[in-house]
């Protein structure tokens, strides 16, 4: 039987097209989301800039303060001050709520056209700076993830163009979840084609990306492994219509010391 390299087969071509589409979609969505968040940060910055242009200073009394760590929010201080004989209250984002004890007197700058819009003269923590950081994190994650998957795909295509680096093996997928992980990670165990998985040890463990099919890889069916089946190698596994992409190097040891159950 002649085995065609995956980049020439219909199944692999379809899967490769889907992969490039997925990488591009993640990058586009990430850039768009980061742009929206960045635009929000700009609007917030412009809103706060009003205080620097026409703001007026007055004394305020701290009514309460809250530590945002437990709420995963910025620290805040609620203050009360008077503008033209009328009392106003405002919640101010601050760098450290401990610097604003209840009952203390502080100086604030307010907008005379909107007296409830204010900020402390010292210890202020502008919200737009945190929103800008969120935009940067989103963009960085998208670029890093797309770049990593692109580089890995190019390396795999280089391997796929070498027909001699193909091996028929037995493969079975499984999941491992450690206490620090929110979701389980998927792996594939590989045996030689003539091995008995119930008796023989696993030859390699391959960390893989999420499988499209719920059934996973079945051990009774043979799989085509692209690449040299050795530790510290990137391997592509094809079983039927499933083209399984790795998310890391193959390894000899069980993932994280976890022993999967193949019985």
JOJO-V716553 format. One record per residue. PHI is phi in radians with two decimals (NA if undefined). PSI is psi as a letter, one per 20 degrees, with the letter a starting at -180 (none if undefined). Layout:
phi = [PHI:PHI]
psi = [PSI:PSI]
This chain:
phi = [NA:-1.63:-1.77:-1.50:-1.03:-1.09:-1.29:-1.82:-1.45:-1.11:-1.08:-1.18:-1.09:-1.11:-1.14:-1.17:-1.09:-1.10:-1.15:-1.08:-1.09:-1.12:-1.09:-1.14:-1.13:-1.07:-1.15:-1.11:-1.09:-1.13:-1.09:-1.11:-1.09:-1.09:-1.13:-1.10:-1.14:-1.13:-1.10:-1.10:-1.09:-1.13:-1.08:-1.14:-1.13:-1.12:-1.11:-1.30:-1.13:-1.03:-1.15:-1.36:-1.50:-2.20:-1.15:-2.14:-1.79:-2.70:-1.54:-2.37:-1.87:-1.38:-1.56:-2.86:-2.50:-2.38:-1.49:-1.50:-1.07:-1.16:-1.67:1.00:-2.27:-1.13:-1.12:-2.35:-2.42:-1.60:-2.25:-2.28:-2.63:-1.94:-2.28:0.96:1.40:-1.99:-1.40:-2.32:-2.10:-2.55:-1.79:-1.93:-1.30:-2.21:-1.23:-2.59:-1.12:-1.18:-1.43:-2.26:-1.13:-1.06:1.61:-1.32:-1.84:-2.29:-1.77:-2.21:-1.97:-2.14:-1.61:-1.09:-1.42:-2.56:-1.01:-1.39:-1.61:-2.62:-2.64:-1.28:-1.27:-2.36:1.42:-1.38:-2.17:-1.09:-1.16:-1.15:-1.18:-1.22:-1.14:-1.10:-1.11:-1.07:-1.05:-1.13:-1.15:-1.06:-1.12:-1.09:-1.10:-1.11:-1.14:-1.12:-1.13:-1.16:-1.13:-1.11:-1.21:-1.13:-1.07:-1.12:-1.13:-1.10:-1.13:-1.21:-1.13:-1.11:-1.20:-1.16:-1.46:-1.97:-1.01:-1.21:-1.57:-2.29:-2.46:-1.54:-2.47:-1.70:-2.41:-2.47:-1.59:-2.72:-2.08:-2.30:-2.27:-1.69:-1.12:-1.55:-1.70:-1.35:-2.17:-1.21:-1.83:-1.66:-2.38:-2.24:-1.72:-2.07:-2.19:-1.03:-1.08:-1.63:-1.48:-1.84:-1.03:-1.38:-2.04:-1.37:-1.25:-1.17:-1.37:-2.56:-2.02:-2.12:-1.26:-2.19:-1.31:-1.03:-1.31:-1.28:-1.69:-1.32:-1.28:1.31:-1.58:-1.74:-1.26:-1.32:-1.77:-1.32:-2.20:-1.62:-1.87:-1.66:1.94:-1.38:-1.27:-2.38:-1.04:1.10:-2.17:-1.54:-2.19:-1.82:-2.07:-2.09:-2.36:1.12:-1.59:-1.60:-1.94:-1.77:-1.71:-1.37:-1.98:-3.11:-1.35:-1.17:-2.51:-1.46:-1.47:-1.08:-1.11:1.09:1.42:-1.34:-1.88:-1.26:-1.79:-1.84:-1.34]
psi = [p:p:p:q:q:h:i:i:q:g:g:h:g:g:h:g:g:h:g:h:g:g:g:h:g:g:g:g:g:g:g:g:g:h:g:g:h:h:h:g:h:g:g:h:g:h:g:h:h:h:h:h:g:j:q:q:q:r:q:q:p:p:h:r:q:p:p:i:g:h:i:k:r:q:q:q:p:p:r:p:r:p:o:l:j:p:q:q:q:q:p:p:p:q:h:o:h:i:j:m:q:p:i:q:p:r:p:q:p:r:o:h:i:m:h:i:o:r:q:q:h:q:j:q:n:p:h:h:h:h:h:h:h:g:g:h:g:g:g:g:g:g:g:g:g:g:g:g:h:g:g:h:g:h:h:h:h:h:h:h:j:n:h:h:l:q:p:p:r:p:q:p:q:r:q:p:p:r:h:i:p:h:q:q:q:q:r:p:p:p:q:q:h:j:r:o:h:i:g:q:q:p:g:q:p:o:p:r:r:p:q:h:q:h:h:a:p:p:h:i:q:q:q:p:p:p:r:o:m:q:q:k:q:p:p:p:p:p:o:c:i:p:o:p:p:q:j:a:q:q:q:h:q:q:o:k:i:p:o:q:o:j:none]
